[in-house]
């Protein structure tokens, strides 16, 4: 599962309870919606919102860079 440095552009819950996070790769390779891994949804939403509010990039471990793939890990970078 590859790692990418990204900007979080949007994040929030859907009516089905899934947390969606929109990520744009800093190298321009993708700009897609992703879903948080089910057992860490609240934590990933908190991390995504912290990145947005702080104007920080994130390091994201994704199953794939295709739209609606899963975010497995998400870390805010200084």
Buried (B, 14 or more C-beta within 10 A) or exposed (E): EEEBEBBBBEBEEEEEEEBBBBBBBEEEEBBBBBBBBEEBBEEBBBBBBBBBEEEBBBEBBBBEBEEEBBBBBBEBEE
